[in-house]
Amino acid sequence: MTRRFYILLCMIAVLTTSCRSNFVTIERSRHERSDSAFIHYLKSEGVPYTANNEVTILNGADIKFDSLLKDINEAKHHIHLEYFNFRNDSINKVLLELLAKKAKEGVEVRAMFDAFGNFSNNRPLRKKDLKAIRSAGIDIVKVDPVRFPWINHLFSRDHRKIAIIDGRKAYTGGVNVADYYIDGIEDVGAWRDMHSIVEGEVVNELQKIFLDMWQEQTGEYLKGECYYPHVEKKGSAEIAVVDRWPHRTPSRMRDAYANAINAAKDSIIIISPYFMPLRNVRTAIEKALNDSVKVTLVLSEKGDLRMIPDGVWHVAYKLMKRGAEVYMYTGGFNHSKVMCVDGSYCTIGSANLNSRSLMYDYETNLFIFGKEETDELYSYIDLDRQNSYRLTKEIYRRRCWWRRFCGWLVTLITPFV
């Protein structure tokens, strides 16, 4: 299938699928805290909202893998993994060897990876690899294989990154299973990302997301206390789990982001790769700027996809002219998907602020209400800001006319791809 034909198919899909959302503008009130207004919105939309949680923010992929491998090694009943891809490289080999060991001990091991995500990476799992993995006792499933002529399978891909250990501890964030998250890649240098561990009531919500997807793909329905154990109070963080399931909650992620931003009264700071938000998110950012909310964006100077950085520069420049502080990260490629609002709540998860994540893919983000967790995440974002330079009109104008033209063009076509 040619690239041109693929773009045409995507355009048809957009035209035939409603992109309208049930976005309800949160009215800012001088007397209502921003987190209260946003929490009220989430609950009114039926978003799962939990209390008594403990959150650990993992500032880097190496920290994530060290912790995840340790927890997997201590698993007693089950290990559930859902990732966009398991790249067939050294960290994946270490993970699979450990999973095989746990399966041999009698631990239930289930894993899912996206078929397109596997196909699109340069070291995919092949049939012989999957055969070997399954023979080791690991129940691994390819999510939604692309089969001609059912072209709809091209659009909605499973972009989540979820790991659950014994129903008591869960991981989610932006880190896939691939060496370059630790070692970087030649073209862009270091690959920067963040992840999180949660314990408490929220784990059941992430387990439900995994098991719903597992049933969708395999037909196997799993339930019971072994998967949803009684959870003792673990901490004070309140967490909303915003999950985008394309045919169930198609507008939930973009509306959650827009309303989180729209509730802000003082400050918003965002790191996001491929930053070309849909209209309602961008409108919320512009409204915040008009209302004198300080908006800070930390965006990567480089990127791993051709021409996409040009689109990011274009959008960043437009928002900079409206008053946003824009910093271009120079420490490699910043793949983190995080945001802090008013120092009172934050989000970390798998969703990028672009059309693919907000219109097509399966995505999961945690919106965390806790000053301690928000302050910690803010400190990590601010360190990245310090490892960046501030975008100015002069810097943007120094980019060649062709790159600026490409940026404009990319912002026109990205909603369709």
C-alpha positions, 0 to 999 in steps of 0.5 A, a space after each residue: 500500500 503506497 503512502 499516498 493511498 494510505 493518506 487517502 484512506 485516512 482522510 475518508 475515515 475522518 470524513 466518515 467518522 464524527 470527530 465532534 466531542 462533548 466538550 463542556 467548557 469549565 467556567 473559571 471561578 475565583 472562588 473554586 479551585 481549579 482541581 475541584 472544577 476539573 474533578 467535578 467534570 471528570 466525575 460528571 463524565 463517568 471517568 473512574 476516580 479513585 482515592 487511597 493511592 500511592 504514586 511513584 514517578 519514574 524519571 527515566 526508562 532505566 529506572 522503570 525497567 530496573 523496578 519492573 524487572 524486580 517486581 516481576 521477579 517477586 510476582 506470585 499469581 499473575 503478570 499482565 503486560 500491554 505495550 505498543 511493541 516489544 522490540 526484539 532487542 536486549 531489554 526485551 530478551 531480559 524481560 522474556 527470560 524472566 517471564 519464562 522463569 515466572 511461568 515455569 514457577 506457575 505464575 500466569 503470564 499474559 502479554 499483548 502488543 499492537 500488530 502495527 506497532 510491532 510491524 513498524 519497528 525495525 526489530 519486530 517479533 516474528 512468527 518463530 519468536 512468538 512460537 518460542 515465547 508461547 512454548 515458554 509458557 507466556 500467553 502472548 497476543 498480537 492486538 488487531 492484526 491488519 488484514 486486507 481488505 479491512 482497512 479500518 484496522 490501520 487506524 485505531 492502534 493499541 498505544 497503551 503501556 500498562 503492566 500489572 503485578 498480582 493486581 496490587 501494583 501497576 505501571 503506566 506511562 510513556 516507556 515501551 519495551 525497547 533498548 533505545 529508551 535506555 541507549 538512545 538512537 543515532 539520529 536524535 541522541 538520548 531518548 527521554 521518557 517518564 513512567 509511573 508506579 501506582 498502588 491502591 484502588 487505581 490498580 483495579 481500574 488499570 486491571 479492568 482496562 487490560 482484561 477488557 482488551 484481553 477479552 476483546 482479543 482472545 474471548 477469554 473472560 477473567 474475573 475474581 478476587 485473584 485479579 481484583 484483590 482487596 486493596 488496603 489504603 496505600 496513600 493519599 493520592 486521588 487518581 482519575 483513569 482517563 482511557 480512550 477506547 476508540 468506539 466506546 470513549 472516542 473523545 474522552 482523552 482530548 476532552 479531559 486534556 482540554 478541560 484540565 487546561 481550561 480549569 487552570 488559573 495560574 500555570 500550565 507546564 507541558 512536555 509532549 512529543 509530536 505536539 500538534 494538538 487538536 482544535 479543542 485542546 489548542 483552543 483551551 491553551 489559547 484561552 488560558 493565555 488570554 486569561 493570563 495563565 502562564 503556559 510553558 511548553 517544553 518540546 523537542 528540537 529534534 524528533 524520530 519521525 521525518 518532518 513531524 518536528 517541523 510541524 511541532 516548530 510551527 505550532 510552537 511558534 504560533 503559541 509563542 506569539 500568543 504569549 506561551 513560553 516555549 522551550 526547545 529541548 536539546 538533550 535528545 528526544 523528549 518522548 515524555 507525555 506529562 503536564 502539571 496544572 496550578 501545582 495541584 494536579 498533573 497527568 502522566 500516561 501514553 497519550 501524545 497531544 496529536 491527532 493520532 493519540 486523540 482521535 484514533 488510538 487506545 490510550 491511557 493516562 492517569 490524572 493525579 490529584 496530589 500536591 506532593 506528586 505534582 511538585 515532584 513531576 514539576 521538578 523533573 519537567 523544570 529540569 528538562 526546561 533548564 536543558 533547553 533554550 527558549 524559542 524566540 521570533 529570531 530563532 524561528 526566523 533563522 530556520 530555512 523557508 523550506 522547513 517553515 513551509 514543511 511545518 505549515 504543511 504537516 499541520 494540515 495533513 497530520 489530522 488524517 494520518 
